[in-house]
Amino acid sequence: MTKSKNLLSTLTVALLLSACGSGTAEKAEDNTVKTEQAVQENTTPQEATKLVATPMNKGKAVVDEKMAELKDKLKGEITDWQRGRVQFLNLEGGFYGIITDSGQKILPMNMAKEFAQNGAIVRIKGKVKNVMTIQQWGTPFTITEIELIKPGNKTTESEM
């Protein structure tokens, strides 16, 4: 019984290996034909076998590119007035962030306590700060001017 199992497993392995090898031979032969065609067309084999990258997430790449352009543009420069809603986020010990009307997440580095009101509508002006934070949320932002448009809820840490 053991000999027949060993024979059967040996045959199975041999069959699987032969199936794997046949595809590679066909691919190698196909690549050789392509290279020969490239030589006939006066191109180098390197040009013929050059890989061409195609973007998989074209939409995401465009958004990432626009965000990078915006951050580069705003880095160190005073921005125009932006309007947004102050929001308390209970992450990493809790902090206040601002979500602008355009959906951009801003992490204020120096917001005065009187503006730290959950749900408040504010107008801010400032500059992007190029730092790492423990919050890992939004774009770090130094506020140079801030105006309260509509008050929000003043909450204390004990209520959170």
MDAnalysis code that builds the backbone (N, CA, C; Angstrom):
import MDAnalysis as mda
import numpy as np

u = mda.Universe.empty(480, n_residues=160, atom_resindex=np.repeat(np.arange(160), 3), trajectory=True)
u.add_TopologyAttr("name", ["N", "CA", "C"] * 160)
u.add_TopologyAttr("resid", np.arange(1, 161))
u.add_TopologyAttr("resname", ["MET", "THR", "LYS", "SER", "LYS", "ASN", "LEU", "LEU", "SER", "THR", "LEU", "THR", "VAL", "ALA", "LEU", "LEU", "LEU", "SER", "ALA", "CYS", "GLY", "SER", "GLY", "THR", "ALA", "GLU", "LYS", "ALA", "GLU", "ASP", "ASN", "THR", "VAL", "LYS", "THR", "GLU", "GLN", "ALA", "VAL", "GLN", "GLU", "ASN", "THR", "THR", "PRO", "GLN", "GLU", "ALA", "THR", "LYS", "LEU", "VAL", "ALA", "THR", "PRO", "MET", "ASN", "LYS", "GLY", "LYS", "ALA", "VAL", "VAL", "ASP", "GLU", "LYS", "MET", "ALA", "GLU", "LEU", "LYS", "ASP", "LYS", "LEU", "LYS", "GLY", "GLU", "ILE", "THR", "ASP", "TRP", "GLN", "ARG", "GLY", "ARG", "VAL", "GLN", "PHE", "LEU", "ASN", "LEU", "GLU", "GLY", "GLY", "PHE", "TYR", "GLY", "ILE", "ILE", "THR", "ASP", "SER", "GLY", "GLN", "LYS", "ILE", "LEU", "PRO", "MET", "ASN", "MET", "ALA", "LYS", "GLU", "PHE", "ALA", "GLN", "ASN", "GLY", "ALA", "ILE", "VAL", "ARG", "ILE", "LYS", "GLY", "LYS", "VAL", "LYS", "ASN", "VAL", "MET", "THR", "ILE", "GLN", "GLN", "TRP", "GLY", "THR", "PRO", "PHE", "THR", "ILE", "THR", "GLU", "ILE", "GLU", "LEU", "ILE", "LYS", "PRO", "GLY", "ASN", "LYS", "THR", "THR", "GLU", "SER", "GLU", "MET"])
u.atoms.positions = np.array([
    [0.825, -1.189, 0.000],
    [0.000, 0.000, 0.000],
    [0.876, 1.262, 0.000],
    [1.953, 1.256, 0.776],
    [2.838, 2.413, 0.876],
    [3.560, 2.663, -0.439],
    [3.960, 1.577, -1.130],
    [4.646, 1.721, -2.403],
    [3.732, 2.354, -3.444],
    [2.459, 1.956, -3.438],
    [1.526, 2.520, -4.427],
    [1.269, 4.001, -4.137],
    [1.243, 4.381, -2.845],
    [1.057, 5.794, -2.494],
    [2.271, 6.609, -2.934],
    [3.462, 6.053, -2.695],
    [4.680, 6.746, -3.106],
    [4.738, 6.910, -4.613],
    [4.349, 5.855, -5.342],
    [4.348, 5.898, -6.795],
    [3.343, 6.936, -7.288],
    [2.154, 6.939, -6.671],
    [1.107, 7.880, -7.058],
    [1.543, 9.329, -6.794],
    [2.140, 9.592, -5.654],
    [2.583, 10.958, -5.342],
    [3.726, 11.380, -6.259],
    [4.626, 10.457, -6.605],
    [5.725, 10.757, -7.521],
    [5.186, 11.112, -8.894],
    [4.196, 10.351, -9.371],
    [3.591, 10.631, -10.672],
    [2.867, 11.988, -10.655],
    [2.196, 12.285, -9.556],
    [1.466, 13.550, -9.446],
    [2.436, 14.733, -9.494],
    [3.529, 14.622, -8.753],
    [4.528, 15.684, -8.747],
    [5.126, 15.846, -10.134],
    [5.449, 14.731, -10.805],
    [6.033, 14.783, -12.145],
    [5.067, 15.441, -13.127],
    [3.796, 15.115, -13.017],
    [2.783, 15.692, -13.895],
    [2.673, 17.201, -13.667],
    [2.648, 17.626, -12.412],
    [2.546, 19.052, -12.096],
    [3.765, 19.824, -12.584],
    [4.945, 19.247, -12.404],
    [6.153, 19.910, -12.855],
    [6.213, 20.020, -14.367],
    [5.756, 19.013, -15.038],
    [5.777, 19.065, -16.507],
    [4.786, 20.102, -17.016],
    [3.664, 20.262, -16.329],
    [2.688, 21.264, -16.738],
    [3.238, 22.669, -16.528],
    [3.984, 22.880, -15.461],
    [4.571, 24.199, -15.184],
    [5.658, 24.533, -16.192],
    [6.451, 23.594, -16.550],
    [7.565, 23.835, -17.453],
    [7.138, 24.113, -18.873],
    [6.023, 23.547, -19.321],
    [5.635, 23.715, -20.717],
    [5.260, 25.156, -21.014],
    [4.664, 25.863, -20.071],
    [4.275, 27.258, -20.287],
    [5.485, 28.165, -20.417],
    [6.532, 27.897, -19.665],
    [7.715, 28.734, -19.708],
    [8.438, 28.577, -21.041],
    [8.476, 27.391, -21.574],
    [9.139, 27.179, -22.858],
    [8.411, 27.957, -23.953],
    [7.076, 27.928, -23.905],
    [6.300, 28.666, -24.907],
    [6.524, 30.165, -24.762],
    [6.599, 30.662, -23.526],
    [6.817, 32.093, -23.299],
    [8.197, 32.500, -23.782],
    [9.216, 31.685, -23.495],
    [10.581, 32.000, -23.925],
    [10.658, 32.034, -25.444],
    [9.988, 31.077, -26.088],
    [9.975, 31.022, -27.544],
    [9.278, 32.252, -28.109],
    [8.166, 32.672, -27.475],
    [7.405, 33.836, -27.905],
    [8.253, 35.103, -27.769],
    [9.014, 35.240, -26.658],
    [9.878, 36.403, -26.454],
    [10.995, 36.441, -27.489],
    [11.511, 35.268, -27.866],
    [12.568, 35.202, -28.879],
    [12.042, 35.707, -30.216],
    [10.824, 35.315, -30.571],
    [10.206, 35.765, -31.824],
    [10.046, 37.288, -31.796],
    [9.593, 37.838, -30.658],
    [9.406, 39.288, -30.546],
    [10.734, 40.021, -30.688],
    [11.789, 39.476, -30.089],
    [13.103, 40.104, -30.172],
    [13.616, 40.075, -31.604],
    [13.418, 38.950, -32.288],
    [13.833, 38.841, -33.689],
    [13.082, 39.846, -34.551],
    [11.774, 40.049, -34.267],
    [10.987, 41.035, -35.013],
    [11.519, 42.446, -34.762],
    [11.939, 42.711, -33.537],
    [12.461, 44.030, -33.190],
    [13.762, 44.306, -33.932],
    [14.606, 43.287, -34.064],
    [15.872, 43.441, -34.770],
    [15.599, 43.730, -36.239],
    [14.605, 43.046, -36.807],
    [14.248, 43.268, -38.206],
    [13.709, 44.677, -38.417],
    [13.087, 45.266, -37.371],
    [12.516, 46.611, -37.484],
    [13.521, 47.686, -37.069],
    [14.805, 47.363, -36.980],
    [15.888, 48.283, -36.634],
    [15.738, 48.892, -35.237],
    [15.269, 48.124, -34.288],
    [15.239, 48.565, -32.893],
    [16.092, 47.616, -32.083],
    [16.598, 48.088, -30.985],
    [17.451, 47.249, -30.148],
    [16.582, 46.285, -29.350],
    [17.142, 45.138, -28.941],
    [16.384, 44.202, -28.112],
    [15.936, 44.834, -26.791],
    [16.742, 45.779, -26.263],
    [16.359, 46.440, -25.016],
    [15.092, 47.265, -25.214],
    [15.012, 47.952, -26.346],
    [13.813, 48.734, -26.633],
    [12.615, 47.821, -26.842],
    [12.864, 46.666, -27.448],
    [11.769, 45.744, -27.722],
    [11.229, 45.118, -26.450],
    [12.099, 44.902, -25.476],
    [11.658, 44.249, -24.239],
    [11.394, 45.247, -23.119],
    [11.413, 46.529, -23.437],
    [11.190, 47.578, -22.442],
    [9.775, 47.454, -21.872],
    [9.696, 47.512, -20.539],
    [8.398, 47.432, -19.885],
    [7.748, 48.805, -19.865],
    [6.456, 48.816, -20.091],
    [5.704, 50.058, -20.060],
    [4.743, 49.984, -18.886],
    [4.846, 50.944, -17.966],
    [3.975, 50.965, -16.788],
    [2.663, 51.643, -17.143],
    [1.570, 51.027, -16.723],
    [0.261, 51.634, -16.918],
    [-0.364, 51.852, -15.552],
    [-0.878, 53.052, -15.296],
    [-1.462, 53.327, -13.979],
    [-2.726, 52.510, -13.756],
    [-2.817, 51.931, -12.554],
    [-3.986, 51.130, -12.217],
    [-5.091, 51.987, -11.623],
    [-4.728, 52.924, -10.764],
    [-5.700, 53.801, -10.111],
    [-5.486, 55.216, -10.608],
    [-5.861, 55.467, -11.833],
    [-5.596, 56.758, -12.449],
    [-6.277, 57.884, -11.678],
    [-7.502, 57.683, -11.237],
    [-8.237, 58.707, -10.497],
    [-7.559, 59.048, -9.192],
    [-7.107, 58.036, -8.455],
    [-6.437, 58.254, -7.171],
    [-5.117, 58.986, -7.397],
    [-4.404, 58.646, -8.459],
    [-3.139, 59.302, -8.746],
    [-3.348, 60.790, -9.014],
    [-4.420, 61.132, -9.705],
    [-4.714, 62.535, -9.998],
    [-5.004, 63.290, -8.712],
    [-5.802, 62.692, -7.819],
    [-6.123, 63.327, -6.538],
    [-4.858, 63.502, -5.711],
    [-4.020, 62.457, -5.613],
    [-2.771, 62.546, -4.862],
    [-1.858, 63.631, -5.437],
    [-1.810, 63.714, -6.762],
    [-0.968, 64.716, -7.415],
    [-1.466, 66.128, -7.096],
    [-2.789, 66.333, -7.133],
    [-3.359, 67.648, -6.829],
    [-3.123, 68.023, -5.368],
    [-3.248, 67.047, -4.444],
    [-2.990, 67.319, -3.031],
    [-1.522, 67.692, -2.821],
    [-0.620, 66.994, -3.503],
    [0.804, 67.292, -3.382],
    [1.099, 68.700, -3.921],
    [0.476, 69.055, -5.053],
    [0.656, 70.396, -5.608],
    [0.154, 71.451, -4.634],
    [-1.010, 71.200, -4.024],
    [-1.590, 72.141, -3.074],
    [-0.687, 72.323, -1.866],
    [-0.171, 71.209, -1.327],
    [0.723, 71.298, -0.167],
    [1.999, 72.040, -0.527],
    [2.566, 71.779, -1.718],
    [3.771, 72.484, -2.142],
    [3.497, 73.973, -2.305],
    [2.336, 74.281, -2.858],
    [1.957, 75.673, -3.088],
    [1.766, 76.415, -1.762],
    [1.158, 75.740, -0.791],
    [0.837, 76.385, 0.471],
    [1.977, 76.355, 1.477],
    [2.978, 75.530, 1.251],
    [4.056, 75.343, 2.224],
    [4.731, 76.679, 2.527],
    [4.591, 77.125, 3.783],
    [5.262, 78.329, 4.213],
    [4.610, 79.628, 3.780],
    [3.561, 79.577, 2.960],
    [2.906, 80.795, 2.502],
    [1.607, 81.003, 3.259],
    [1.255, 82.260, 3.469],
    [-0.020, 82.585, 4.092],
    [-1.125, 82.247, 3.083],
    [-2.130, 81.510, 3.550],
    [-3.224, 81.108, 2.669],
    [-4.294, 82.194, 2.627],
    [-5.199, 82.077, 1.690],
    [-6.384, 82.926, 1.660],
    [-7.308, 82.470, 2.780],
    [-8.326, 83.252, 3.037],
    [-9.299, 82.883, 4.056],
    [-9.968, 81.575, 3.674],
    [-10.103, 80.693, 4.648],
    [-10.815, 79.425, 4.454],
    [-11.870, 79.328, 5.541],
    [-13.012, 78.786, 5.163],
    [-14.088, 78.615, 6.128],
    [-14.213, 77.138, 6.443],
    [-14.467, 76.824, 7.716],
    [-14.588, 75.425, 8.090],
    [-15.283, 75.245, 9.423],
    [-15.492, 73.974, 9.762],
    [-16.169, 73.598, 11.007],
    [-15.144, 72.976, 11.948],
    [-15.125, 73.476, 13.178],
    [-14.237, 72.927, 14.202],
    [-14.856, 71.629, 14.705],
    [-14.044, 70.609, 14.850],
    [-14.555, 69.307, 15.290],
    [-13.590, 68.708, 16.308],
    [-14.157, 68.219, 17.425],
    [-13.344, 67.519, 18.410],
    [-13.231, 66.069, 17.978],
    [-12.019, 65.574, 17.902],
    [-11.776, 64.189, 17.501],
    [-11.161, 63.467, 18.692],
    [-11.781, 62.398, 19.112],
    [-11.341, 61.666, 20.296],
    [-10.321, 60.588, 19.896],
    [-9.229, 61.022, 19.279],
    [-8.135, 60.137, 18.863],
    [-6.859, 60.626, 19.533],
    [-5.959, 59.721, 19.865],
    [-4.644, 60.073, 20.413],
    [-4.756, 61.102, 21.539],
    [-5.683, 60.901, 22.450],
    [-5.840, 61.811, 23.585],
    [-6.844, 62.919, 23.343],
    [-7.345, 63.056, 22.133],
    [-8.339, 64.068, 21.788],
    [-7.704, 65.370, 21.331],
    [-8.261, 65.956, 20.286],
    [-7.765, 67.226, 19.752],
    [-8.860, 67.850, 18.894],
    [-8.687, 69.134, 18.590],
    [-9.611, 69.845, 17.716],
    [-9.002, 69.954, 16.329],
    [-9.809, 69.644, 15.327],
    [-9.404, 69.798, 13.945],
    [-10.415, 70.674, 13.241],
    [-10.092, 71.115, 12.059],
    [-11.005, 71.928, 11.256],
    [-11.177, 71.240, 9.919],
    [-12.435, 71.048, 9.540],
    [-12.744, 70.494, 8.221],
    [-13.312, 71.639, 7.386],
    [-12.591, 72.019, 6.343],
    [-12.999, 73.157, 5.531],
    [-14.220, 72.805, 4.693],
    [-14.830, 73.843, 4.125],
    [-15.997, 73.629, 3.269],
    [-15.655, 72.788, 2.041],
    [-14.392, 72.813, 1.622],
    [-13.974, 72.003, 0.473],
    [-13.603, 70.579, 0.877],
    [-13.670, 70.272, 2.206],
    [-13.394, 68.915, 2.677],
    [-11.968, 68.681, 3.141],
    [-11.120, 69.703, 3.085],
    [-9.731, 69.553, 3.514],
    [-9.678, 69.487, 5.036],
    [-8.876, 68.578, 5.564],
    [-8.708, 68.432, 7.009],
    [-7.500, 69.233, 7.448],
    [-7.727, 70.170, 8.361],
    [-6.659, 71.032, 8.855],
    [-6.459, 70.761, 10.336],
    [-5.218, 70.552, 10.727],
    [-4.863, 70.322, 12.118],
    [-4.221, 71.599, 12.661],
    [-5.006, 72.432, 13.369],
    [-4.446, 73.690, 13.862],
    [-3.424, 73.443, 14.966],
    [-2.264, 74.067, 14.832],
    [-1.183, 73.874, 15.795],
    [-1.241, 74.899, 16.929],
    [-2.005, 75.979, 16.728],
    [-1.995, 77.063, 17.702],
    [-3.376, 77.714, 17.868],
    [-4.428, 76.927, 17.813],
    [-5.764, 77.508, 17.927],
    [-6.028, 77.940, 19.374],
    [-6.514, 79.170, 19.533],
    [-6.815, 79.701, 20.860],
    [-7.976, 78.928, 21.476],
    [-7.971, 78.831, 22.817],
    [-8.975, 78.027, 23.519],
    [-10.395, 78.518, 23.293],
    [-10.579, 79.826, 23.098],
    [-11.948, 80.325, 22.906],
    [-12.571, 79.859, 21.592],
    [-11.750, 79.371, 20.650],
    [-12.280, 78.850, 19.389],
    [-12.423, 77.329, 19.416],
    [-11.966, 76.684, 20.472],
    [-12.051, 75.230, 20.601],
    [-13.467, 74.849, 21.032],
    [-14.383, 74.935, 20.075],
    [-15.799, 74.645, 20.313],
    [-16.251, 73.643, 19.250],
    [-16.697, 72.486, 19.677],
    [-17.133, 71.452, 18.744],
    [-18.329, 71.965, 17.933],
    [-18.214, 71.966, 16.624],
    [-19.290, 72.398, 15.741],
    [-19.243, 73.863, 15.372],
    [-18.294, 74.623, 15.901],
    [-18.194, 76.049, 15.582],
    [-17.780, 76.238, 14.120],
    [-18.318, 77.293, 13.507],
    [-17.938, 77.655, 12.145],
    [-16.946, 78.814, 12.265],
    [-15.778, 78.659, 11.642],
    [-14.727, 79.677, 11.725],
    [-14.174, 79.996, 10.343],
    [-13.527, 81.159, 10.268],
    [-12.741, 81.528, 9.088],
    [-11.301, 81.602, 9.562],
    [-10.416, 80.980, 8.813],
    [-9.013, 80.958, 9.226],
    [-8.100, 81.386, 8.088],
    [-6.974, 81.907, 8.486],
    [-5.915, 82.272, 7.562],
    [-4.622, 81.833, 8.231],
    [-3.694, 81.302, 7.483],
    [-2.452, 80.848, 8.078],
    [-1.552, 80.196, 7.067],
    [-0.669, 79.331, 7.569],
    [0.239, 78.638, 6.660],
    [0.428, 77.189, 7.076],
    [0.682, 76.362, 6.086],
    [0.917, 74.936, 6.307],
    [2.260, 74.782, 6.997],
    [2.281, 73.924, 8.007],
    [3.507, 73.664, 8.758],
    [3.982, 72.258, 8.401],
    [5.224, 72.123, 8.036],
    [5.766, 70.838, 7.598],
    [6.363, 70.097, 8.797],
    [5.488, 69.444, 9.582],
    [5.923, 68.681, 10.757],
    [5.143, 67.376, 10.835],
    [5.661, 66.447, 11.619],
    [4.955, 65.206, 11.914],
    [4.250, 65.396, 13.252],
    [3.054, 64.824, 13.383],
    [2.316, 64.950, 14.637],
    [1.880, 63.576, 15.119],
    [1.538, 63.491, 16.399],
    [1.049, 62.208, 16.908],
    [-0.394, 61.968, 16.478],
    [-1.101, 63.020, 16.096],
    [-2.489, 62.858, 15.691],
    [-2.608, 62.116, 14.359],
    [-1.684, 62.329, 13.453],
    [-1.716, 61.705, 12.131],
    [-3.063, 61.920, 11.459],
    [-3.537, 63.147, 11.546],
    [-4.829, 63.525, 10.963],
    [-4.672, 64.915, 10.387],
    [-5.063, 65.102, 9.173],
    [-5.071, 66.427, 8.576],
    [-3.691, 66.993, 8.286],
    [-3.717, 68.220, 7.784],
    [-2.508, 68.940, 7.450],
    [-2.170, 69.889, 8.592],
    [-0.997, 69.740, 9.219],
    [-0.614, 70.671, 10.285],
    [-0.617, 72.103, 9.755],
    [-1.193, 73.017, 10.538],
    [-1.470, 74.364, 10.063],
    [-1.267, 75.359, 11.194],
    [-0.507, 76.413, 10.935],
    [-0.325, 77.485, 11.909],
    [-1.297, 78.601, 11.560],
    [-2.190, 78.921, 12.499],
    [-3.206, 79.946, 12.260],
    [-2.594, 81.319, 12.523],
    [-2.740, 82.229, 11.540],
    [-2.295, 83.605, 11.743],
    [-3.475, 84.510, 12.082],
    [-4.659, 84.194, 11.541],
    [-5.876, 84.956, 11.843],
    [-7.036, 83.975, 11.909],
    [-7.969, 84.238, 12.814],
    [-9.142, 83.384, 12.956],
    [-10.334, 84.247, 13.369],
    [-11.495, 83.944, 12.810],
    [-12.734, 84.639, 13.142],
    [-13.805, 83.604, 13.443],
    [-14.589, 83.852, 14.481],
    [-15.699, 82.971, 14.829],
    [-16.937, 83.439, 14.076],
    [-17.504, 82.584, 13.233],
    [-18.713, 82.932, 12.484],
    [-19.942, 82.478, 13.256],
    [-19.916, 81.242, 13.728],
    [-21.041, 80.686, 14.479],
    [-20.478, 79.864, 15.628],
    [-20.903, 80.134, 16.872],
    [-20.360, 79.371, 18.010],
    [-20.812, 77.916, 17.979],
    [-20.020, 77.090, 18.625],
    [-20.344, 75.672, 18.753],
    [-20.541, 75.323, 20.209],
    [-20.399, 74.055, 20.545],
    [-20.534, 73.576, 21.925],
    [-19.189, 73.617, 22.620],
    [-19.171, 74.277, 23.759],
    [-17.949, 74.264, 24.561],
    [-18.030, 73.036, 25.456],
    [-17.123, 72.099, 25.228],
    [-17.123, 70.871, 26.021],
    [-15.801, 70.761, 26.758],
    [-15.862, 70.170, 27.911],
    [-14.638, 69.927, 28.683],
    [-14.216, 68.486, 28.490],
    [-12.989, 68.193, 28.878],
    [-12.473, 66.828, 28.706],
    [-13.261, 65.831, 29.544],
    [-13.821, 66.265, 30.681],
    [-14.578, 65.340, 31.527],
    [-15.888, 64.917, 30.887],
    [-16.388, 65.729, 29.944],
    [-17.666, 65.387, 29.277],
    [-17.448, 64.426, 28.123],
    [-16.190, 64.288, 27.660],
    [-15.915, 63.455, 26.491],
    [-15.990, 61.999, 26.816],
])
